[in-house]
Amino acid sequence: MHLVINASEVGPTLRLTLAGGIGLATADRLRDAVAAALASSAPKQIALDFARVSFIDSAGISTLVACHRSAAVAGTVLRLENVSPVMRRRLWATGLPFGASAAPPGQPQP
């Protein structure tokens, strides 16, 4: 499994575009990318673009929780974008506080 992470800044938002799977073997790369962003530039918002994420397991979901907590401590909003319906169901079922980005299945994303 692999995970490619590309970063770009648009105003106060740091966008991390993800491609591949987020699992036990790759979750640390996502955690490290978010931690580095928070340490170097403390953006007001980090957008994680999931359009090309093909897989997420419990390790990946745990990493999203950790990233959300780290961002909240730093005063940064962590937002998920382009989340597939399958992934939205998984995230919504866990009760993760990602707001409308993880809306229940069948409800539109903003």
N, C-alpha and C positions, 0 to 999 in steps of 0.2 A: 504494500500500500504506500502511496506517496501523497504528499500535500504540497502544493505550490502556493506561496503567498506573495502577492504583489501589493505594494503600498503606494498610495497617491494622496496628495492633500488638495482639498478644495475648500478654501476659506478656513473656517474653524473645524472642519471635519476631516479626519483621517480615514480614508477608505482602504480596507484590507480586502482585496479580491482573492477568494480562496478557490482552488481547483484541486479535486481529488477527494480522498477520504479522510475523515477525522476519526481516528481510533486510537487504540493503545499505543501503536507504533508512531503516530504522528501528532497526537494531541499536545505534546510538549512544545512543538514548533509554533502552534497557535498561541499557547500560553506565553511563550517567550516573545513572540511578535507584539502581543498586546502589552506585555510588561515593558518592553523596550520603548514602545510608543508613549506609554504613560511616563516613563522616566525621562525621555529626551525632550518631548515637546508639550506634554500635558494638554492634548487637544480637548476642546469642549465636547466633542463627540467622536466616537469611533464607530464607523459603519462596517459591519462584516457582510460582504456580498457572497451569498451562498448559491448563486446561480449555477456554478459549476461544481458544487459539492455533490458527490455521488453516493456518499455513505457517511453515517455517523453512528457510533455505538455509545455504550454507557460511559466509556472513558472520555469520549468527545463531549457528551452532555455535561459530565462533571467538569470538564475544562471550561465550558461556556459559563457554568455557575461561578467558577473561580475567577474568570475574566470579568464577569459582571460585578462581582464583589470588589475586585481590585479597582475597576473603573469607578465604582461608586465612592470608594474611599478617596480617590483622587479628584472627585468632583466632575468626572467625565461620564457622559451618557453613552452606553453601549447599545447599539441598534443593529438588529439583523435585517437584511434586505434580500429580496429575491429568494425567499424560503419556499421550497417545494411544499405541496400539500401534505405529503407523507411526513416530512420533517416538522412541519407545523403541528401536526397531530402529536408527534412524539414530544415536542417541546411544550405544547399546551398541556398535555397529560401530566407532565412533571410539575406543573405549577410555577415554572420559572418566570420571574418578573420581567419579561421582555416586552411587555405592553402589546400594542396592536400588531407588532411584527410576528407574534406567535399567536395570532387570533385563532379561536376554535375553528375546526374544519368547517368549510362551507361559508365562512364569513370573509368578506373581502379585506385585503390588507390595504392600509392607507397609502 
